[in-house]
Amino acid sequence: MKKSHKILLFDGVCNLCNGAIQFIIKRDKKDVFRYAPLQSEIGQKLISERHIDTERIDSFILIEPGVAYYTKSDATLEIGKHLSGFRTLSVLLSGVPHRLRDFVYDFVARNRYKWYGRKKECMVPTPKLKAKFLE
């Protein structure tokens, strides 16, 4: 993995999160991101190294190796800055107060299983996408 890749940890059993990952992969024209489920061994290792409380944050976590990590709406906006066609929207939405953005993010996160369902196991990437996922 190149040092420049950002790592996106996601809830591997959440249908909404899996759909979002597919959406991101299709628009990641510069190959910026690598992916790992929160539930995976590498996901747990990365969370532990950064002392992230998964009781408070259990959906998207964006890690810039050696720099920082982003959670909740900050992670979503940071991801959008790197996606084809979403840079401007991310910049505009970053002007919305952080508390309001995270309130909306938390509301969706709390209800994601009820609205979108969940899988029994984490998604398994296709052979074509396997190189984008950390093991």
Secondary structure, 3 states (H helix, E strand, C coil): CCCCCEEEEECCCEHHHHHHHHHHHHHCCCCCEEEEECCCHHHHHHHHHCCCCCCCCCCCEEEECCCEEEEHHHHHHHHHCCCCCCHHHHHHHCCCCHHHHHHHHHHHHHHHHHHHCECCCCCCCCCCCHHHECC
